Amino acid sequence: MRIELNHIGKKFNSEWIFRDVSFTFESNQTSAILGRNGSGKSTLLQVIAGNIHSTAGVVNYTFNGNQIPDPEIFRYLALVAPYQELIEEFTLPEMLDFHFAFKSYIPGFSRQKTIDLLGFPGNNHKHIRQFSSGMKQRVKLVIAIMSNVPLLLFDEPAMNLDQSGIDWYLQLMNDFTKTRTVIICSNQHRIESGFASSKLMIEEFKK
């Protein structure tokens, strides 16, 4: 999936959050949108995801040489974000079954292999509301990464993860995302800098 931002701008009321962003996210590469809290990273990611419209400019999506219409882009992506909620009344298997009724697993994976990858022994029958914040974040990440889509969008993916959780997340990124386009919003430059091949500094576009 190749994504071209052409002079993208977004304003709320009379205030521009960012303006005139032109940038290309190349296929099969991991890129980072970096900036401090409140700088507009999440807003730009939502524009890319098609969740909100830009005030100016256009986003072009190309997959296997074909242009993807804006209303269809949701079929090609998986998103992890702090504002994205899990269904806390579900158990883990129920949550996976619900999500993967809409997206297929990547080849070679299934519900059980995904549960094993999470490493939550003894928690399969607990409701997700009983999970810690770090466990919930792991569930969000593994659901997205195990989805058979060419585009992964992550907003602060290391949020609520301790060091072992960060190591687990980085291993997943290394093992399962090399043939996909990944865009990460983060203010933790140290974590993302190890594998992001390109970086968009959002504060350069605040005018």
N, C-alpha and C positions, 0 to 999 in steps of 0.2 A: 504494500500500500504506500503510495507516494502522495504527500499532502503539500499543496502549495498555498501559502498565505499571500494574498495580493492586496497590499495597502489596507490591511484590516484595522479597523478602529471600533471602539465601543465606548459609549457614554451613557451615564445614568443621569436623568434630568439634564442639567447643562454642563456637567463635569465629564471630561474625557478621562476614562480609566487608562487607556493606551490609545495610540494613534499611529497610523501609517506603518503597521507591522508587515514587512515582506520577508518571508523566510520559507525555505523548503525542507520538509522532513522527508528524507530519502527512504526508499523501501529497504526493509531488513536491517535497519539501523536503530539504535537507541539514542534518543535526544533528550535533553533536559531543558525545561523552562525554569530559570533560576531568578530569584529575587526575594526580598524581605517579605514578611507578612504584610498583607494589605496592598501589595504592589500590582495586583491584577493577574497573577499566574492562574488562579482557579477560574477566573472569568474567561481568560483566553482558552483554557482547556475546555470549558463548557461550549464556547463558540466552535471549537474544533469538533467536539462530540455532536454538535447539532442541537444541543439542549437550549441554547439561546441564539438569537440572531445578532450578527454584527451590525453596528450602526453604519459603517462604511467598509468598502472592500468586499472581496469574495474569497471563498475557500474552494479549491479544486481538489478532488480526490480521484486518484487513478489506481486501478488494481488490475494487474495482468494486462496492461495496455488499454483497458476500458475505463472511461470516465464514469464515476458513480454519482448519480443524482443526489443532491443534498437530502431529500426525504428518505433515501434508502440507506444512508450511512450507518444507522443504528444496527443494521444486520451484520455489519463487518467489524464491529468493535466490542470490547468489554472495558468497563470503567470501574476504577476503585477510587473512592473519594470519601472524605470525612462526613459529608452530608448524605451519603448513600447508606441506607439502613438495611440491615438484615431483618428477616421476619422472626422476631424473638420467640414467638409461640411455637416455632418449628424446632424439631430436633435437627442435628447435623445431617443425617441421611435425608430427612424431609426437605431441608433447605437445598441440598444438592439436587434432589429429584425435581424440585420446583424450578430451579434455575436451568437445569439441563433438559427440561421439557421445551425450552425455547432456543437453547444453544446446544450443539453437539460437543462431546468431549474431543480433545485432540486424539489422533490415532494412537491406539494402544492403551488408552486410559478408560477407566470405568469409575463408578461410584466407590467401590471398595478400594481401588488403588489410590484414589484421591483421599479417602479417609486415612489410609495407611500413610500417605505422604504428609498429612497434617500432624500425625503423631500425637493424637489425643486419646490414649488408651483409657477405657472406662468412662468416656464422656459421650459416647454415641447416642445414648438414650436420654441425655439431659437436654432440656430446652436451651436454646441459644441465649436466652436472657440470663442463664446461670453461668455463662462463660465470662471470663475476665476480658478486659478491653484488648489485651494483647492477643488472646485466642480469637476474638471476633475479627481483629485485623488480619490474622492469618487466614481465617475462613474467606474473607473478602478477596485476599490476594490469590488464594489457590483456586477459587471459583473463576476468577478472571483469567488466570494463566492457563488453566486447564480447558478453557473455552476455545473451540476450533475457529478462531477469527484471526484475520491478518493484522489487526490494529489493537494495541493495548494502551489505555490511557490511565495513568496513575497520578493521583493528587496526594502528595505527602504519604507515600507508601510505607515509610518506616515509622509512621505515627503509632504510638502505644507499644512499640516493640522494644524488648530489652535486647541485650547484645546477642543472646542466642537466637532470638527472633530475627534480628537483622542479618545474622549469618545465614539463617535458613532462607530468608527472602533473597539474599544475594546468590545463594546456590540455585534457587529456582530460576532466577533471572539468567544465570549462566547456562542452565540445563535446557530451558524450554522457550527462550525468546529470541534466539539468534536468527531465526528465519522469519521474524515478524518485525513490524514497525512498532516501536515503543516510544511513547512520549511521557516524560515524568515531570511533574511540577514539584519543586522542592526548595526549601531554604536550607537544607543540609548538604552543602556543596561537597563535603568530605565523603559522604556515603555514595552519592550519585556520580562523582567525578571519575570513579574507577572504571565505569563501563559506558558512559555517555560519550558517543563519538562526536556529537555537536551540541552546542549550547546556545540558547536564546536568552539574553539578559533582558528581561521585560522592562526594567527601569530605564533602558535606553530609549524606550518608546513612550515615555510619559511626558507629554507636552502641555 
